[in-house]
Amino acid sequence: MRLCVTGGAGFIGSAVVRLAIKRGHEVLNLDALTYAACLENVSDEEASALYRFKQCDIRDREGVQEALDDFKPDIVMHLAAESHVDRSIDGPSDFIETNINGTFNVLEAARKYWEEAGKPERFRFHHISTDEVYGSLPADPEVKFTEGTPYDPRSPYSASKASSDHLVRAWHETYGLPVVITNCSNNYGPYHFPEKLIPVVILNALAGQPLPIYGDGSNIRDWLYVEDHAEALLLVAERGEVGRSYNIGGDNERTNLELVQAICSILDRVQPRSEGLYSDLITFVTDRPGHDARYAINASRIRDELGWQPSVTVEEGLERTVTWYLENEAWWQPLLERKGVGERLGTGKAKSA
């Protein structure tokens, strides 16, 4: 299988690249190398004859077209996106340009390639999205997002991803482009860029800095280990029904406070502080605007139709993740110098476009 991954130097994209190469697939990694990308994520794959890299921004329609026409993929897996909610609150224009206009460019490039190749039967356009497009859930544990949940995005990020989902569906209905869509819950694991909650907590704790928790820490997320997600994505790309969407979740709901406390407990055991507990560093800060109360995925469709289910519990995944960060300071230390990392973002003081 020939697989083109947009955003393959990012967190989830690089996990897909590593797994695909391991399974013997040919991979073209198409990435603009913006602030959250890191080619170190796929450094072990660079020597493989199965791997190619092309620096290309999905906002560059001609560049995307040239890459697809040259590589001739069986599957385009579209992960490239601006993804940090807090950054979308402060500067929404990048999210509109990349997540909406960029997706339009990739769709049009894929459609032209597919049509000129004679509409090959095995071709798929796989669009990777988020559960945040569905909005916010009540506390009732029986209520979860399904593929039929109406869209109700609450942030510039989730609105831009909802828009891209609608574009992908429209290209299927209007032009017949063979698409599949997946909507995932919160990912975590190795190579997670250090501006998201879990790596922020780990690295702040190691530095003896405050562990910031928005509001009262009661917001609930369903946590999905990134390598489980990569398994699911390759499965959907190869066996998913054309025109179908699949929710992918970890079945690991935790409040933000519970999650941070679990990380502190692991660190207390594996690398104790010289004085006190890591949980002593927990600090509650002003909540982000429009902070969704709860996300939870009903992943029964992908389980029943394709046989996938998560294999890593949040306890196991956090243990692996903490260990990875302790052992890979050479990876994360340089990233702390990148723009905005370590700053409080998402205050609602949006920059003009």
Buried (B, 14 or more C-beta within 10 A) or exposed (E): BBBBBBBBBBBBBBBBBBBBBEEEBBBBBBBBBBBBBBBBBBEEBEEBEBBBBBEBBBBBBEBBBBBBEEBBBBBBBBBBBBBBBBBBBBBBBBBBBBBBBBBBBBBBBBBBBBEEEEEEEEBBBBBBBBBBBBBBBEEEEEEBBBBEBEBBBBBBBBBBBBBBBBBBBEBBEEEBBBBBBBBBBBBBBBBBBBBBBBBBBBBBBBEEEEBBBBBEBBBBBBBBBBBBBBBBBBBBBBEBEEBBBBBBBBBBBBBBBBBBBBBBBBBBEEEEBEEEEBBEBBEBEEBBBBBBEBBBBBBBBBBEBBEBBBEBBBEEBBBBBBBBBBEEEEBBEEBEEBEBBBEEBBEEEBEEE
